């Protein structure tokens, strides 16, 4: 199964993907870019309480910081890599609730 997962992830790299989930928190990097942490399930709590990292440039700041914890959202982004969690470069965001 590990090899299958690795092959699947390689196929996703550089591709546009859509992820639906719930906001956990929003934070900024020193360069001003913004990271959105979100979960696939509203009631899901893991040690780190995050399933996906989405990086947005600073033009998204007011939109992202207006989100609240547990808002349901749909994010489109470019799948960059998977470390512990998938990392996306955000393209669009839609509030679903």
N, C-alpha and C positions, 0 to 999 in steps of 0.2 A: 504493500500500500504506500509506503514512503516514496518509492520510485515513481509510482503513478501520480502522487501529489506533486512531486518535483517537476515532472513532465508537464502537468497541467499548468503549474505556475509559470513555467518557461513560455508556454503558449500565450499566456495572458500578458506578459510583459510588453509594454508599449501599446497595448490595445485599450480602446475606450470601453469602460464597464459602467454599470449602474448598480448602486447599492441603496437599499432602503433600510432604515433603522431609526434609532432614537438618540438624540443628542445626550452626551454625557457632559462634556465641557468644551470650552474654546480657550485657546491660549496663544501667546505670540512668541516668536523666535526673536533673538537679538537683531536680526536683519529686517524686522518688521513684517515678515510673512506670518501667516496665521495657520494654526493647526486645529482641526476639528476632530475631537475624539467622539466616536459614536459606537453604539451597540446594536446588534441585530434584534434584540428582544428587550422590551421595556422593563420587564421584571427579572432580567438576567443580571446576576452579579457575580463577577469573577474576582480574582485577586486584584487585577488591575482595572477592572470595570470598563474595559474597552475591547472592541473587536476590530475596528478599522481606524487608521489614521488618514486624514485627508488634509493635504497642504494646499492652502490658497494664498495668492499674492495679497499684498496689503490693500488693494482696491476693494476687497471683500470685507474689510474690517467692520464697518457699521452694520452690514447685513448679518455677519456671523455673530457679532456680540449682541445682537437683538434676539438671538435664539435663546430658548430656555431649556433647562434640563428636562428630558423626556419629551421634547417636541419631536414629532414624527417627521422625518425628512427623506427626500430622495436626492441622492448625489450622483452626478455623472463625473467621471474622471478618467485619467489615464493610469492604468495599473503600472506602477513603477517597480515595485519589488515586494517581497515578503521577507521580513525579518522574523520577529515574534508574531507580528500582525501584518496584514496587508497594508501597503502604503499607496495612496492614490494622489495624483496631482489634480486638484479640483478644477472642473470646467463649469459646472452649473450646480445649483442647489434649489430645491423646491420644498416649501413647507407643506406638509400633507394634512395637518390637523386644523 
